Amino acid sequence: MDLRSPKLHKILDAWIEEDLGDGDLTRFVLNNRNASAHWIAKEDGTFCGGDLIKLIFKKIDPQVDIQLLIQDGQKFIKDQRLLELKGPSASLVAGERVTLNVAMHLSGIATSTALLVTKLSGSNIQLADTRKTTPGIRIFEKYAFRCGGGINHRLGLDDAAMLKENHIEWSNGIRESIKILKQILPWTKKIIVEAETPAQAKEAVEAGADGVLLDEMTIQTIEKLVPELRQLSQSSKAKYVSQNIVIEVSGINPNNLSDYISTGIDLISTSAPITKSKWIDFSMRFH
């Protein structure tokens, strides 16, 4: 997440405008003086959003000073103090809701991700996210996923070519589709095939896919199929076939992640931390 990105700044400006509108009406009753505040965690979790909080407050008022007591990706416990703020009282009140909303949402994703990553501890399997994100804030939700220890899948359709069920159905098949893509795409762009059967997975490897996603297959099928895909990849003499195929699994119950540790796969992709996580509760205390 590049804090210098014009796109990112436009999003933050829109958040501030949404909440402040023409200005906080309660500012008229506040004494024109500096004040102090701090954030408290009301439950355990993994933190995310510190740099965004600082940037939002600075946009509202450059006079606001923020001291982060925790960094993104670090764990916290209930009643732990997370950050301290000083600045004009009206500015602290103006930035309170926007920053809390952002940090609680992103920390919820980071916390949920971290709990799932723990289930894969001791293995070489990485947890990846999906494109199931809230429209308009994908870059932030995917950043939160990384803060929880996961890795990002495609940020968008232009990141990699992923042939899914509809592409396979509406084209001339896996082999022909990969052939066309290899003629058109830059070499830096990867080709991934979502396979619903072992036959599709094998065809994808033989046709030169960089990655194969095994969708909703049983553990027994995956355990048998993975060595076969590795062998196809490594033994092929064709220059277009990847010698180090990336094997991914999706469509599984997140609670059963540890069952896949011995299958030999590289990735497990899940939307759960982004689509099903709850917000972590923070409170801003003034003094």
C-alpha positions in Angstrom: 0.0 0.0 0.0 1.7 3.2 -1.2 0.7 6.1 0.9 1.9 8.5 -1.9 -0.7 7.1 -4.3 -3.1 9.8 -5.7 -5.8 7.1 -5.8 -5.4 6.3 -2.1 -5.6 10.0 -1.2 -8.8 10.5 -3.2 -10.4 7.6 -1.2 -9.3 9.1 2.1 -10.6 12.6 1.1 -14.0 11.0 0.2 -14.2 9.4 3.6 -13.5 12.6 5.4 -16.0 14.5 3.2 -18.7 11.9 3.8 -18.5 12.4 7.6 -17.6 16.1 7.9 -19.7 17.5 5.1 -19.7 21.2 5.5 -18.2 20.9 9.0 -18.9 19.4 12.4 -21.7 21.4 13.9 -20.7 20.6 17.5 -17.4 22.4 17.0 -19.2 25.6 18.0 -19.5 24.5 21.6 -15.9 23.3 22.0 -13.3 25.6 23.6 -10.6 26.7 21.2 -7.8 24.9 23.0 -5.5 21.9 22.5 -6.6 18.6 24.0 -5.3 15.0 24.4 -6.8 11.6 23.7 -5.9 8.0 23.4 -7.2 4.8 21.9 -8.0 1.7 24.0 -8.6 -1.9 22.7 -11.8 -3.4 24.1 -10.8 -6.9 23.0 -7.7 -8.9 21.8 -6.6 -8.8 18.2 -4.1 -7.9 15.5 -3.7 -4.2 14.7 -4.0 -2.6 11.2 -4.4 1.0 10.0 -1.9 3.0 11.9 -0.5 4.9 8.9 -4.0 5.6 7.6 -5.0 7.0 10.9 -2.1 9.4 10.9 -2.8 10.5 7.3 -6.5 11.1 7.9 -5.9 13.2 11.0 -3.2 15.2 9.1 -5.6 15.9 6.3 -8.1 17.2 8.8 -5.6 19.3 10.7 -1.8 19.2 10.3 -1.5 20.4 13.9 -2.7 17.0 15.2 0.2 15.0 16.6 -0.2 11.2 16.8 2.1 8.7 18.6 1.5 5.1 17.6 2.1 2.7 20.4 1.6 -0.3 18.2 2.6 -1.1 14.6 0.5 -2.7 11.9 0.6 -6.5 12.1 1.3 -6.5 15.9 -1.0 -8.3 18.3 -2.7 -6.4 21.2 -4.7 -7.4 24.2 -7.9 -6.0 25.8 -7.4 -2.7 27.6 -4.1 -2.0 25.8 -3.4 1.6 24.8 -2.9 1.7 21.1 -2.1 5.4 20.3 -2.0 8.9 21.8 -3.2 12.1 20.1 -2.7 15.8 20.8 -4.1 18.8 19.0 -7.0 21.2 18.7 -10.1 19.6 20.4 -12.4 20.3 17.3 -9.9 18.4 15.1 -9.7 15.4 17.4 -13.5 15.1 17.5 -13.7 15.6 13.7 -11.3 12.7 13.0 -12.6 10.3 15.6 -15.3 8.4 13.8 -13.6 8.0 10.4 -10.3 6.8 11.9 -12.0 4.4 14.3 -14.2 2.9 11.6 -11.2 2.3 9.3 -9.0 0.8 12.0 -11.7 -1.4 13.6 -12.6 -2.8 10.2 -9.1 -3.5 9.0 -8.0 -4.8 12.4 -10.9 -7.2 12.2 -9.6 -8.6 8.9 -6.0 -8.8 10.2 -7.2 -10.6 13.3 -9.3 -13.1 11.4 -6.4 -13.7 9.0 -3.9 -14.2 11.7 -6.1 -16.9 13.4 -6.3 -18.8 10.1 -2.6 -18.5 9.4 -1.9 -20.1 12.8 -3.7 -23.2 11.6 -1.0 -23.6 8.8 1.9 -23.1 11.2 4.8 -25.5 10.5 3.9 -25.9 6.9 5.0 -24.2 3.7 1.4 -23.4 2.7 0.5 -19.8 2.4 -2.9 -18.3 2.9 -4.1 -16.1 0.0 -7.1 -13.7 -0.3 -9.5 -13.4 -3.2 -11.3 -10.6 -5.1 -14.3 -10.8 -2.8 -13.8 -7.4 -1.3 -15.8 -4.3 -0.5 -16.1 -2.2 -3.6 -13.9 0.9 -3.4 -11.6 -0.2 -0.5 -10.0 -3.4 -1.9 -6.5 -2.0 -1.5 -7.1 -1.5 2.2 -8.7 -4.8 2.9 -6.0 -6.7 1.0 -3.4 -4.7 3.0 -5.1 -5.8 6.2 -5.0 -9.4 5.0 -1.2 -9.1 4.7 -1.0 -7.6 8.1 -2.5 -10.7 9.4 0.2 -12.9 7.8 -1.6 -13.8 4.5 -0.5 -13.0 1.0 -2.5 -11.3 -1.8 -4.0 -13.0 -4.8 -4.9 -10.8 -7.8 -5.7 -7.2 -7.0 -7.7 -7.1 -10.2 -8.5 -8.7 -13.5 -5.4 -7.1 -15.0 -3.0 -8.7 -12.5 -3.0 -12.2 -14.0 -5.1 -14.3 -16.4 -7.2 -16.7 -14.5 -9.3 -19.1 -16.5 -12.4 -20.0 -14.5 -15.4 -22.2 -15.3 -17.1 -19.6 -17.5 -14.0 -19.0 -19.5 -13.5 -22.7 -20.1 -17.1 -23.1 -21.1 -17.3 -20.1 -23.4 -13.9 -20.7 -25.2 -12.3 -23.4 -27.2 -11.0 -25.1 -24.0 -8.1 -24.9 -21.7 -5.3 -25.8 -24.1 -6.4 -23.4 -26.8 -7.0 -20.6 -24.3 -3.6 -20.8 -22.8 -2.0 -20.9 -26.3 -3.8 -17.6 -27.2 -2.8 -16.0 -23.9 0.8 -16.9 -24.2 0.9 -15.2 -27.6 -0.7 -12.0 -26.3 0.4 -11.4 -22.7 3.7 -10.0 -21.5 5.9 -12.7 -20.0 5.5 -11.0 -16.6 1.8 -11.9 -16.5 0.9 -15.3 -15.0 -1.7 -17.7 -16.3 -3.8 -19.6 -13.7 -6.5 -22.2 -14.4 -9.3 -23.1 -12.0 -9.7 -26.8 -12.4 -12.8 -28.7 -11.2 -11.5 -32.1 -12.2 -8.1 -33.9 -12.1 -8.3 -34.1 -15.9 -8.6 -30.3 -16.2 -5.7 -29.8 -13.8 -3.5 -32.1 -15.8 -4.4 -30.4 -19.1 -3.6 -27.0 -17.6 -0.1 -28.1 -16.6 0.6 -29.8 -19.9 -0.6 -26.6 -21.7 1.8 -24.4 -19.8 -0.2 -22.8 -17.0 1.8 -21.1 -14.3 -0.6 -22.1 -11.6 -3.5 -24.5 -11.1 -6.3 -23.9 -8.6 -8.0 -27.1 -7.4 -11.6 -26.0 -6.7 -13.7 -27.9 -4.1 -11.9 -31.2 -4.5 -11.7 -33.7 -1.6 -8.5 -34.1 0.4 -8.1 -37.6 -0.9 -8.3 -36.4 -4.5 -5.8 -33.6 -3.8 -3.3 -35.9 -2.1 -3.3 -38.2 -5.1 -3.3 -35.4 -7.7 -0.6 -33.0 -6.4 2.3 -35.5 -7.0 1.0 -36.2 -10.5 0.9 -32.5 -11.3 4.4 -32.0 -10.0 5.7 -34.8 -12.1 4.0 -33.5 -15.2 5.5 -30.1 -14.6 9.1 -31.2 -13.8 9.3 -33.9 -16.5 8.0 -31.9 -19.5 10.5 -31.0 -22.1 8.3 -28.3 -23.6 9.8 -24.8 -23.1 6.4 -23.3 -22.4 5.6 -25.6 -19.5 6.4 -24.2 -16.0 8.9 -26.4 -14.2 7.7 -25.2 -10.9 3.9 -25.2 -11.0 2.0 -23.4 -8.2 -0.8 -25.5 -6.8 -3.6 -23.7 -5.0 -6.8 -25.0 -3.3 -10.0 -23.1 -2.8 -13.6 -23.8 -1.9 -12.8 -25.3 1.5 -14.0 -24.7 5.1 -11.6 -22.3 6.8 -12.0 -24.2 10.0 -10.4 -27.3 8.3 -7.2 -25.6 7.0 -4.9 -27.8 9.1 -6.2 -30.9 7.3 -4.4 -29.8 4.2 -0.9 -29.4 5.6 0.3 -32.7 4.3 -1.2 -32.5 0.8 1.8 -30.8 -0.8 -0.1 -27.7 -2.1 1.4 -24.2 -2.1 -1.6 -22.0 -1.4 -5.0 -22.0 0.1 -7.2 -19.1 -1.0 -10.2 -17.9 1.1 -12.4 -14.9 1.2 -13.5 -15.5 4.9 -11.2 -13.0 6.7 -12.6 -10.2 4.5 -16.2 -11.2 4.0 -16.9 -12.8 7.4 -14.7 -11.1 10.0 -16.2 -8.8 12.6 -14.9 -5.4 13.5 -12.5 -5.2 16.5 -13.9 -2.8 19.1 -11.7 0.3 19.9 -12.6 3.3 22.0 -11.2 6.9 21.8 -10.9 8.4 25.3 -10.5 12.2 25.8 -8.6 13.8 28.7 
